[in-house]
Amino acid sequence: MKTYPCYEKPFSLHGLNHIQPDTGEYWRFPLDILKLMPQYEHLGRRCAGARLRFRTDASRIIIRYSLKTE
């Protein structure tokens, strides 16, 4: 089984404005907006609406992910 990080080819990650794979940060809102509007920080750090795009002819796909909760 091959394993690929979501931020490298053959994947394409969409719907996020701040992507820092080395720290595990994937946020919807840009950091400058989070600084200006700290009341939305909790929502801005959630990845609802993020999309991972790829194409395959595989007969089986396994997707593993973990969610950080605060």
N, C-alpha and C positions, 0 to 999 in steps of 0.2 A: 504494500500500500504506500502510495506517495503522499507526503504531507506538504502543504503549501501555506505560507502565511497569507492572511487576507489582504495585506497591503502590497503584495508583489504579484507580478504576472504569473499565471494567466488570469488572475482576478482583477477586477476593477471595482473600487469602493466609492460609493456615491452618497450624497445627502449629509455629509459631515464637513464642517468648516475647520476643525482643528484635529489633526491626526498626528500623534506622536507614538509610534509603535514601541520605541525603546522604554517609554514610561507607562505604556498601556492606556494612554489618554485618547479617547475618540469622542469628541463633543460636537453637538449640533451648532452651537453658537460660537462665533469668533471670540477670542480672548479679550479683545478691546471692548466688545459689547458686554461681556460678563463683568468687566471692571466698572463700566458705566452704570450697569443695572444689576447690582448684586442680588436683588430680590429674585432674579430669574436664574441664578446660578444652578440651583438644583435641577431645574428643567433643562437648562442648556447643556448640562453634562450627561443627559440621557440620550441614548442613540435611537430613539423611536424614529422611524422613517429612514434610517440608513439602509442602503441596498448594496448587496454584493452581486456583481454580474460576472458570469462566466459561461463558457460553452463547452459541452462535453458529449462524447458518444459512449460514455461509461454505462454499463448495465447496473451499476451500484454506486451510490454516493453516501459517504458518511460525513456529517458535519458536526464538529465539536466546538463548543464555545463556552465561555464562562462570563458571567455578569458580576460586576463589582457592585455591591450594595453598601449604602452609607446609612 
